[in-house]
Amino acid sequence: MQQVLVQIKEILLNQKCVAIISHNNPDGDTLGSQLALAGALGEAGVDSILINNDKISEKYHFVAGSTNIRPYNGDMEIPQVVVFVDCADLELAGCNAHTEFLKGRTIINIDHHTSNKQYGHVNYVKGEAAANCQNMYEVITALGVDMTAEIATALYMGLSTDTGNFLFDNVSSDTLRIAAELKDCGADTNSLRQKLYESNSHKRIELLKYILNELQISQNGKYAWSGIDYELMQRLQPDSTDIDGLVNTIKDIEGVEIALLFRGVEAHKTKVSLRSKVWADVNAVAGLFGGGGHMRAAGCTINGTVEEAAERLVPAVKKYLEEME
């Protein structure tokens, strides 16, 4: 992979401007990757256009550059090099291989999902990384720029939010060493703690109440699920930070190995978040329905209502657990 880092360095540092695109419904890891790379390129004298199709929650505004992220529109002049961060496939960023503004561009793909489609002309994909910001740390180190406090804060945010604040079993000693170095470089962990972990919105609390009220646990207690119907989603209009991590409330129930959270995103379309606690591979389960992710965290989209999606997925989880046991 060292050769790939050299290739990325040569491409990026020879540009005047680069487009950096994060995935829809942005979380701390995709935004941290995007903002850290933009900061690093800025240190090298390279400008960035930051693109995300969804609104960026105010929770992330403590990170330098977050208010510069804009949805793509036809008036944007897209530079020759486009970098996708934390996107297993182009559709997660609201694009596809035939998107007009990508034609003739050089695509760099920096990601940590094992389901990544390797769609870039250059792919830096390491599935063993606990967060994409762990990969982005290596990219920025290869660029040879100073690790400013602003860059360190963005990277630390991604490491923290994608690892359950360093509690998940994907955290390696390398992850912790990187976090320590970022702290030494001035990462603003106080603001991160206050904004992301101690400022639950009223909408998030309403969603949590609903999830617990609708909670269902299997007879053997090994899997559990809940759903947020489309009507409630429409009424509350939650953003990604209101939803992120809610599925873990289900996973944290004693004895539960697999947790599922269904949420209606359209009248007949449901997104599903899957999490496992100790050994189950939810990436394999999500893959049965065209989704993917990681062994402990994955997702998919089902055509149908929340109830219809549950009728399809819950039996698949039951079958998977029976077969594995």
Phi and psi in degrees as a GROMACS rama.xvg file:
@    title "Ramachandran Plot"
@    xaxis  label "Phi"
@    yaxis  label "Psi"
@TYPE xy
-62.2569  -36.7305  GLN-2
-62.3413  -37.1202  GLN-3
-65.9974  -40.338  VAL-4
-61.3507  -41.5306  LEU-5
-62.5459  -41.8813  VAL-6
-63.8111  -43.8739  GLN-7
-62.3413  -43.0213  ILE-8
-59.4038  -47.1408  LYS-9
-62.5172  -39.015  GLU-10
-69.516  -52.0728  ILE-11
-66.4305  -42.3727  LEU-12
-77.2083  -4.15611  LEU-13
-103.077  15.3499  ASN-14
-108.665  155.49  GLN-15
-88.4783  -30.39  LYS-16
-151.448  144.569  CYS-17
-132.46  142.729  VAL-18
-93.9656  135.041  ALA-19
-123.896  123.754  ILE-20
-119.743  128.146  ILE-21
-104.808  166.358  SER-22
-78.2174  155.426  HIS-23
-58.647  160.304  ASN-24
48.7701  60.6018  ASN-25
-64.9848  139.113  PRO-26
-110.049  -176.653  ASP-27
-65.3567  -29.2141  GLY-28
-76.15  -45.1524  ASP-29
-67.4057  -39.4746  THR-30
-70.3842  -40.4758  LEU-31
-60.5353  -41.8848  GLY-32
-62.0424  -45.8288  SER-33
-63.6156  -48.7974  GLN-34
-73.1612  -34.7547  LEU-35
-65.6959  -43.3463  ALA-36
-65.458  -41.4609  LEU-37
-60.9468  -42.0846  ALA-38
-63.8368  -41.2867  GLY-39
-66.6776  -42.2278  ALA-40
-64.9061  -37.1722  LEU-41
-59.9294  -38.8018  GLY-42
-62.5253  -27.5058  GLU-43
-93.7881  4.07451  ALA-44
83.6818  18.4054  GLY-45
-108.025  126.491  VAL-46
-78.2894  161.06  ASP-47
-134.997  142.815  SER-48
-106.29  122.289  ILE-49
-105.532  123.715  LEU-50
-123.988  131.609  ILE-51
-150.967  134.695  ASN-52
-74.5788  -13.906  ASN-53
-109.165  158.79  ASP-54
-65.7017  138.479  LYS-55
-89.7706  122.991  ILE-56
-59.2609  144.784  SER-57
-61.0006  -20.6049  GLU-58
-57.0288  -29.3701  LYS-59
-92.4788  0.440273  TYR-60
-70.2132  -10.9039  HIS-61
-73.3566  -12.5532  PHE-62
-91.4047  129.148  VAL-63
-56.9947  130.695  ALA-64
94.3426  -8.813  GLY-65
-62.878  -31.5773  SER-66
-79.0508  -2.67569  THR-67
-90.745  -5.22077  ASN-68
-78.1956  131.409  ILE-69
-132.288  152.61  ARG-70
-70.1429  152.171  PRO-71
-69.5343  137.724  TYR-72
-137.261  160.813  ASN-73
-63.4974  -14.6224  GLY-74
-84.2779  -11.5217  ASP-75
-69.7815  136.697  MET-76
-93.5904  104.864  GLU-77
-83.2038  127.106  ILE-78
-69.9235  176.909  PRO-79
-67.0355  -32.2275  GLN-80
-109.319  129.39  VAL-81
-122.636  125.773  VAL-82
-109.371  125.072  VAL-83
-101.679  132.155  PHE-84
-120.904  131.285  VAL-85
62.4988  32.3724  ASP-86
-118.124  110.462  CYS-87
-65.8516  -30.6235  ALA-88
-147.306  166.888  ASP-89
-65.5193  -29.8313  LEU-90
-64.65  -27.3771  GLU-91
-64.8903  -21.4249  LEU-92
-100.96  10.7472  ALA-93
77.1224  21.3335  GLY-94
-124.058  173.33  CYS-95
-148.421  176.466  ASN-96
-61.407  -18.99  ALA-97
-104.219  7.686  HIS-98
-57.5619  130.354  THR-99
-56.959  -44.4314  GLU-100
-74.2654  -6.90525  PHE-101
-90.1191  -13.9084  LEU-102
-62.7397  128.613  LYS-103
79.3469  -0.0261531  GLY-104
-92.276  155.687  ARG-105
-89.3212  122.993  THR-106
-104.663  125.828  ILE-107
-109.494  130.996  ILE-108
-116.87  112.281  ASN-109
-118.228  113.938  ILE-110
-154.589  167.665  ASP-111
-131.177  12.6415  HIS-112
-84.6356  132.31  HIS-113
-67.5945  -18.1015  THR-114
-89.9153  9.55218  SER-115
-57.3764  138.67  ASN-116
-87.6471  2.24007  LYS-117
53.2851  47.9654  GLN-118
-86.0562  -6.4846  TYR-119
-83.4952  161.564  GLY-120
-70.0553  -30.4578  HIS-121
-129.055  127.738  VAL-122
-122.389  118.688  ASN-123
-112.153  89.134  TYR-124
-123.132  115.335  VAL-125
-126.251  101.419  LYS-126
-68.9822  -17.2294  GLY-127
-79.7971  -10.0982  GLU-128
-70.0162  135.055  ALA-129
-65.3461  -29.4211  ALA-130
-148.896  157.222  ALA-131
-65.4548  -27.0172  ASN-132
-64.7106  -20.2825  CYS-133
-68.8582  -41.4601  GLN-134
-66.4767  -40.6325  ASN-135
-65.9938  -32.9201  MET-136
-57.6042  -42.7187  TYR-137
-67.7373  -37.9349  GLU-138
-63.6832  -46.633  VAL-139
-66.9134  -37.8295  ILE-140
-60.7577  -40.5602  THR-141
-65.901  -30.3639  ALA-142
-67.2619  -23.6652  LEU-143
78.4755  22.1438  GLY-144
-95.2437  164.827  VAL-145
-67.3602  139.205  ASP-146
-85.955  90.1339  MET-147
-72.6272  166.926  THR-148
-62.1024  -35.4661  ALA-149
-67.0065  -44.5567  GLU-150
-64.489  -43.1422  ILE-151
-61.5733  -38.6698  ALA-152
-64.3458  -44.9001  THR-153
-61.6581  -44.928  ALA-154
-66.5643  -41.9688  LEU-155
-62.637  -38.5136  TYR-156
-57.9543  -45.6383  MET-157
-63.9477  -43.4308  GLY-158
-60.9878  -45.1772  LEU-159
-66.3567  -49.6256  SER-160
-72.3139  -28.6515  THR-161
-90.0578  -0.636194  ASP-162
-122.23  14.7186  THR-163
61.4751  41.6565  GLY-164
55.5302  47.8384  ASN-165
70.6827  26.325  PHE-166
-101.647  -22.4318  LEU-167
-70.8498  157.098  PHE-168
-77.7011  -1.11812  ASP-169
-81.551  -6.28796  ASN-170
-72.6526  125.197  VAL-171
-108.104  172.854  SER-172
-62.8407  -32.2733  SER-173
-63.5977  -40.8754  ASP-174
-57.442  -46.1856  THR-175
-69.4306  -36.8703  LEU-176
-64.4552  -40.751  ARG-177
-64.0268  -44.5352  ILE-178
-58.6121  -41.8093  ALA-179
-63.3378  -41.5499  ALA-180
-65.6295  -39.9769  GLU-181
-63.9582  -38.0305  LEU-182
-62.9614  -41.9976  LYS-183
-63.0201  -29.3394  ASP-184
-84.2591  1.33724  CYS-185
104.003  17.5989  GLY-186
-55.1972  131.347  ALA-187
-84.3914  77.8552  ASP-188
-72.6464  -23.896  THR-189
-66.3991  -47.5083  ASN-190
-63.6132  -40.277  SER-191
-60.4465  -45.7932  LEU-192
-60.3354  -47.2333  ARG-193
-66.9606  -45.8064  GLN-194
-75.7721  -38.5391  LYS-195
-100.557  -23.2869  LEU-196
-117.774  -13.9773  TYR-197
-127.102  25.5205  GLU-198
-140.077  55.4328  SER-199
-65.6483  128.359  ASN-200
-72.9989  161.643  SER-201
-62.6468  -35.3856  HIS-202
-62.8889  -41.9443  LYS-203
-62.324  -41.5596  ARG-204
-65.3808  -38.9051  ILE-205
-62.4797  -42.1375  GLU-206
-64.1877  -41.9935  LEU-207
-62.9116  -42.7827  LEU-208
-58.4599  -44.5714  LYS-209
-65.5475  -43.7984  TYR-210
-59.7783  -45.8373  ILE-211
-66.7509  -34.2637  LEU-212
-68.8919  -33.2261  ASN-213
-93.6973  1.28274  GLU-214
-59.5946  136.166  LEU-215
-128.385  137.313  GLN-216
-122.438  135.304  ILE-217
-62.873  160.965  SER-218
-59.5058  -36.6493  GLN-219
-87.9442  -2.19151  ASN-220
75.4759  10.3711  GLY-221
-94.2009  -12.5431  LYS-222
-144.478  151.501  TYR-223
-148.316  155.954  ALA-224
-153.278  159.626  TRP-225
-153.547  170.437  SER-226
-145.242  154.968  GLY-227
-119.042  113.862  ILE-228
-73.0149  160.793  ASP-229
-59.5381  -36.7114  TYR-230
-62.3578  -42.6201  GLU-231
-68.0047  -40.4221  LEU-232
-59.2143  -41.1875  MET-233
-66.2577  -38.8366  GLN-234
-71.097  -43.027  ARG-235
-83.6524  -30.5437  LEU-236
51.0689  54.9416  GLN-237
-71.2427  152.226  PRO-238
-98.3928  -178.286  ASP-239
-62.133  -34.1529  SER-240
-72.9458  -22.089  THR-241
-70.8417  -25.595  ASP-242
-101.78  -33.4809  ILE-243
-51.6516  129.393  ASP-244
83.8997  -6.76858  GLY-245
-61.2356  -33.6032  LEU-246
-61.5485  -25.9496  VAL-247
-68.075  -23.7532  ASN-248
-60.202  -36.2377  THR-249
-75.3158  -43.2771  ILE-250
-61.1504  -32.0899  LYS-251
-76.7547  -0.290609  ASP-252
-69.2617  135.194  ILE-253
-55.8841  128.886  GLU-254
90.3184  -15.672  GLY-255
-78.3491  126.819  VAL-256
-97.592  -40.3521  GLU-257
-122.182  131.461  ILE-258
-119.003  142.607  ALA-259
-129.932  137.977  LEU-260
-126.4  119.923  LEU-261
-100.492  137.099  PHE-262
-141.733  131.829  ARG-263
-77.1983  120.735  GLY-264
-103.752  -19.3909  VAL-265
-142.566  172.082  GLU-266
-56.8536  -34.1042  ALA-267
-132.554  42.3186  HIS-268
-145.064  131.727  LYS-269
-128.891  131.639  THR-270
-96.3101  142.069  LYS-271
-124.887  129.316  VAL-272
-105.753  130.953  SER-273
-120.321  137.783  LEU-274
-135.965  147.785  ARG-275
-125.497  158.693  SER-276
-98.725  -48.2884  LYS-277
-123.152  -53.7195  VAL-278
-133.2  -22.3395  TRP-279
-69.023  145.524  ALA-280
-101.34  92.0326  ASP-281
-73.6121  -17.3167  VAL-282
-62.1642  -37.885  ASN-283
-66.999  -38.8255  ALA-284
-67.9061  -47.4412  VAL-285
-60.5297  -34.536  ALA-286
-62.7912  -26.6087  GLY-287
-65.0621  -19.9182  LEU-288
-118.075  23.7616  PHE-289
80.6677  11.326  GLY-290
-103.526  -161.219  GLY-291
174.419  -169.272  GLY-292
148.549  -120.259  GLY-293
-124.7  171.728  HIS-294
-60.7243  -40.6788  MET-295
-95.7289  -14.3071  ARG-296
-147.289  123.049  ALA-297
-151.283  174.974  ALA-298
-157.635  165.732  GLY-299
-157.589  169.068  CYS-300
-122.289  132.12  THR-301
-118.28  132.745  ILE-302
-75.7252  116.393  ASN-303
142.902  172.442  GLY-304
-73.5427  172.567  THR-305
-57.6392  -44.2104  VAL-306
-63.2019  -42.4112  GLU-307
-67.1379  -38.3397  GLU-308
-64.8621  -41.9494  ALA-309
-62.9619  -37.4635  ALA-310
-63.5535  -25.8301  GLU-311
-89.4936  -43.5895  ARG-312
-81.4297  -40.9993  LEU-313
-59.7938  -44.845  VAL-314
-61.6947  -32.7538  PRO-315
-66.7548  -37.8327  ALA-316
-66.2123  -44.362  VAL-317
-57.8889  -46.7991  LYS-318
-63.5936  -43.0259  LYS-319
-59.8288  -47.352  TYR-320
-64.7147  -39.6439  LEU-321
-63.3448  -42.0312  GLU-322
-67.6146  -39.3245  GLU-323
-73.0914  -26.8859  MET-324
